[in-house]
Amino acid sequence: MRKNSGFAIFARRCRLRKLLSRILKTFLNDRSKNQIPRK
């Protein structure tokens, strides 16, 4: 049971990291798009 809980936490962390990376990518893309016309 301990292994299962640890694996669940690891999977959740992996999923969170993927989600965070995706949000960061979109956020950075939006910022770059918004900064282009200002130049």
C-alpha positions in Angstrom: 0.0 0.0 0.0 2.9 2.3 0.7 4.2 1.9 -2.8 0.8 2.5 -4.3 0.4 5.8 -2.4 3.9 6.9 -3.3 3.2 6.0 -7.0 -0.1 8.0 -6.9 1.8 11.0 -5.4 4.5 10.7 -8.1 1.9 10.4 -10.9 0.0 13.4 -9.5 3.2 15.4 -9.4 4.1 14.4 -13.0 0.6 15.5 -14.1 0.9 18.8 -12.3 4.3 19.4 -13.8 2.9 18.7 -17.3 0.0 21.1 -16.7 2.3 23.8 -15.3 4.7 23.5 -18.2 1.8 23.8 -20.6 0.4 26.9 -18.8 3.9 28.4 -18.7 4.3 27.8 -22.5 1.0 29.4 -23.4 1.7 32.3 -21.0 5.2 33.0 -22.5 3.8 32.7 -26.0 1.0 35.3 -25.1 3.6 37.6 -23.6 5.9 37.4 -26.6 2.9 38.0 -28.9 1.9 41.0 -26.8 5.4 42.4 -26.7 6.1 42.2 -30.5 3.8 45.2 -31.4 5.1 47.4 -28.6 8.6 47.4 -30.2 
